């Protein structure tokens, strides 16, 4: 049968219209609405007041108390607490078990909350805190001469007169003990009494003692004492608590399996009236990819961090109820040189590597929301350094650029030679470097970009990945490590708003050991000598580092400048970028979030807030690793029902 031409035309028109409609439908499916409307005007979808998050814990069991050696993961964040909690990168201190600190001279009076209780209902008393310090020596106890109970709710700390921290540092040190609410005296009395008796029976540290500054409670810890304490501590760790997991915080451990943890609100908590979520449901996160998928599918309400730009945008596209904040981090990512390797002995070689890398490219590959750093590694992020240094000292930190011609000239001055596009060192050996890094974002894309840049420059790079920072540290710090250099935080301060936190990460925690800075055999401390910032002489790093918490005012700024400017001159590593982390929230289920006026325009909030910005603290508190449970217990974050 012959079809009329006008019929054919009609069919063509219908087909065209259908095609256009289909394209429009596909387009609307692929492009999620950028904004979120009605956050403050409409109700949410969380009347049950449940927070769903990700976490991880020891799969073989979390044990019966915090100090048993197992990891209780999210319960540690939401269930355990200290005398106070600092909010990372800010100057905010949230008082918790302690109602107040009163500093005077070399003493601190601590008043505990009258209504603070353990999860088993027993009141929190002075010996709970004192006992925890005697059993779990932390940084604060190395500054303490003694700690004595006045009564059940008051105790006094006497600080070493020769190592007396400033009042600000005392508060920071006490707030660093974030899990001191973990050793109730009514449960662990046997071990506390043994540790107190052992410690108080030791001789006072002698002025000539090499370990005087770092000794716990100002005592001479000889081999016999250390062995005796080790026995007490081993039995304490192995002790099995019957009944409720010892903790004091806003949430109790109700149930856990290998894949799920349930935390129930502590109705007797002293901030229960402002703690809005009734339950926290935690799903064990096996991989980063699984976390991203569950977030996009609306199965969890919060996740920290800033993934790759393409991944972040894809997650927001798939779930129109999510918002992502960018959060300032007092950390810098880059590469650390293994100074055991002869290749880094030359100042010219280390300086050349400051010019080799396209740091913008590395930053844009690993975290485009971050800020490129063109300065030499200084042991403190530029964000912090600018805050703590006088402008004249901050300007002494040399600024570099991506200039491979300069790099080539410096390498040639160091005796290197480039033949056939390949570099050979001063001994005529082809240069091949082994790079250690952690598998996952942002380290993997950073590693492959570093490898590509160096290969195009004429230096081959072999990549060696590890599964965790702990493994990277272990592999890097051994003598004759296979790593020539490592990707990690070249600066980090997760220990409160004081310069001592950044230096603690450098010299007492990670970087110095990974880089194999020279060590003085007589006292076991780093023997590194640097130039003073004002050019008037030199100083031994450890001599200033171990006293950094005792300095105030101009002396603190001067000491900080010496450590920062002097270290930056060495070029012991390369800073790539000052980090930006972040936080995802499901707007249907989580309320009282800051910057709500931005949600209707864009849920990918790229604005980064700095120290003096009005919204700085409210945004920083969103990251649970920065504020722990305090944003939830104080009502800063609520359920949206």
RARAVEN-V30727 format. One line per field, one symbol per residue. ss: DSSP state (H for helix, E for strand, L for the rest). psi: psi as a letter, one per 30 degrees, with the letter a starting at -180 (. if undefined). burial: 1 if it has 16 or more other C-alpha atoms within 10 Angstrom, else 0. Layout:
BEGIN
ss = ???
psi = ???
burial = ???
END
This chain:
BEGIN
ss = LLLLHHHHHHHHHHHHHHHHHHHHHHHHHHLLLLLLLLLLLLLLLLLLLEEEEEELLLLLLLLLLHHHLLLLLHHHHHHLLLLEEELLLLLLEEELLEEEEEEELLEEEEEELLLLELLLLLELLHHHHHHHHHHLLLHHHHLEEEEEEEELLEEEEEELHHHLLLHHHHHHHHHHLLLLLLLLHHHHHHHHHHHHHHHHLLLELLLLLLLLLLLHHHELLLHHHHHHHHHHHHHHHHLLLLLLLLLLLLEEEEEELLLEEEEEELLLLLLLLLLLLLEEEEEELLLHHHHHHHHHLLLLLEEELLLLHHHHHHHHHHLLLEEEEEEEEEEEEEEEELLLLHHHLLHHHHHHHHHHLLHHHHHHHHHLLLEELLEELLLLLHHHHHHHLLHHHHLLLLELLLLHHHHHHHHHHLLLEEELLEEELLLLLELEEEEEEELLLLHHHHHHHHHHHHHHHLLEEEEEEELLHHHHHHHHHLLLLLLLEEEEEEEELLLLLLHHHHHHHHHHHLHHHHHLLLELLLLLLELLEEELLLLLLEEEHHHHHLLHHHLLHHHHHHHHHHHHHHHHLLLLEEEEEEEEEEEEEELLLEELLLLHHHLLLLLELLLLLLLLLLLHHHHHLLLHHHHLLHHHHLLLLEELL
psi = kkklefeeeeeeeeeeeeeeeeeeeeeeefjlkeaklgeffllahhffhkkkllllljfgkgaflegffljgbfeeeffllaelkkjkflgkkjkcekelkjkjbglkkkjlkegkllfgfkkklefeeeeeeeeikaeefffkelkkkeafgklkkklkefhjlleeeeeeeeffifhfifikefegeeeeeeeeeeeffllkklffkfgeegkkghljiaeeeeeeeeeeeeeeefkjkkbkkjlfafkkjekkaffkkkkkkjfgkfgeffjekfkkkkkkjeleeeeeeeeefgflfkklljakeeeeeeeeefjggkkkkkkkkhlkkakkkjffkffgfkeeeeeefffekjeeeeefeeiffakkkgllkfgkleeeefefkkeeeeffjkkaljifeeeeeeeeffglkjkhgkkkafggkkjkkkkklkklkgeeeeeeeeeeeeeffgkkkkkjllfleeeeeeeeflkhkfkelkkajfkkighlikffeefeeeffddeeeefhkkkjfefglkgkklklegggallkeeeeefgeffllbeeeeeeeeeeeeeefffhflkkelklkaakkkjfffklgklhfffefekfijfkkklegkegeeeeeffkffefbfefefggeklkj.
burial = 00000000000000000000000000000000101110100001010011111111100001111111011111111111111111111100111111101010011111111001111000111111111111100111111111101000111111110011111011111111111111111001001111100110000110000011111111111000100010011001101000001111111110010001111111011111001111111111100000110111010111111111000101111111111111111111111111111011000111111111111111111111111111111111111110011000110110001101011101110111110001111100011110111111011111111110111011111011100000011011100011111111111111111111111111110111111111000000111011111000001011011111111100011111111111111111111111111111111111101001001000111001110000011011111101111111111111111
END
